[in-house]
Amino acid sequence: MRKYAIASVLVVALAATALAAGAKYYLEMDTVGNCSVVDSKPSASSGMTIMGDKGGYASKEDAAKARKGMPKDKCRGIVG
């Protein structure tokens, strides 16, 4: 029975790691010009514009770094 419990924990841990590895972060600009980093791709009908890498960033830190690298006239403000 102990083998099955250990195997179950291992499977859950691997699944969680796989989901985290597939996570993407997006740099978006809202309708008034504020920029933010989000963890889901904005829908086409949301009014949000994806800035930087349209395919998303592998980490929140990478997306934040891209936000800091944006020209000053791109983002009116920073949200989040």
N, C-alpha and C positions, 0 to 999 in steps of 0.2 A: 504494500500500500504506500509505503514511503517513496518508492521510486516514481509512482504516478503523481504524487503531490509535487515532487521536485520537478518532474517533467512538465507539469501544468504551469508552475511558476516560470519556468524557462520559456515556454511557448508564449505566455502573456508578456514577458519582458521583451522577447524578440519582436512580437507584434507591435508593441508600443514604440520600440526603437525604429521599426520600419515606418510607422506612421509619422514619427517626428522627422525622419530623414526626408520624407516627401513634402514636408511643410514648405510653403512659399510665403514670402512677405512682399508686399507691394507698396510703392511710394505713390500716393494719390493726391490729386488736387481737387478740392470741392468746387462748387459753383461760384463761390465768392473769392477764390484764390488762396485759401488756406491749405497747407500741405500736411500730410500725416502718413505714418507707416501703419499698415493694417495687415492682418494675417489671413485675409481672404480676398480673392480677386473681385474687384467691383464689377457689378453687372453693367451691361451696356446701357440700360435704362436708368441707372442711378444718378446720372449727371456728373459722376466722378471721372476724372481723367487720370490714366496711369502715366506717371512720369518715370523717366529713367528706363530701366530694363522692363519691357512689356511682358516678358515671361516670368517676372518675379525674381526675388533674391533668395538665396539659400538660408540667410539668417536675418534676424531683425537688425542686428548690428550693421550688416552690409547695406540694408535699405536705409538705415539712419545715416550711414556714411555718405550714401548717394544724395540724400536730402541736404546734408551739409555742403555738398559740392555743387548744388544748384546755384545758378546765378541769382543774385539778390532780387532781381525784378521778377523772377518766376513765382515765388511764394510770398504772398502778403503776410502770412503768419504761419506759425507752427502749432499744430494741434496734437496733443498727446506726448 
